Amino acid sequence: MGEWKASVTMRIKPALRVELVEFAAREQRSLGNIGAILLEWGLEQLKLAGSTERLMKSTIRRKSIRTKRTEQF
């Protein structure tokens, strides 16, 4: 029949809201859409970590960028 949605209200620091709005604009998304994406992803990460304490201690590793050297003959 369709996707049900629920409204969520949160209190966040004004500086965090400004950053979220900037990211949303760069991604051409709404603030609500960015929030929903982050909540869904965050919940999956929390499930994997098992607790908020373990989640907060974990870090995200950036993929290393490998460059190929082109040899000239």
HELIX and SHEET records of a PDB file:
HELIX    1   1 PRO A   14  ARG A   26  1                                  13    
HELIX    2   2 LEU A   31  ALA A   49  1                                  19    
HELIX    3   3 THR A   52  LYS A   57  1                                   6    
END                                                                             
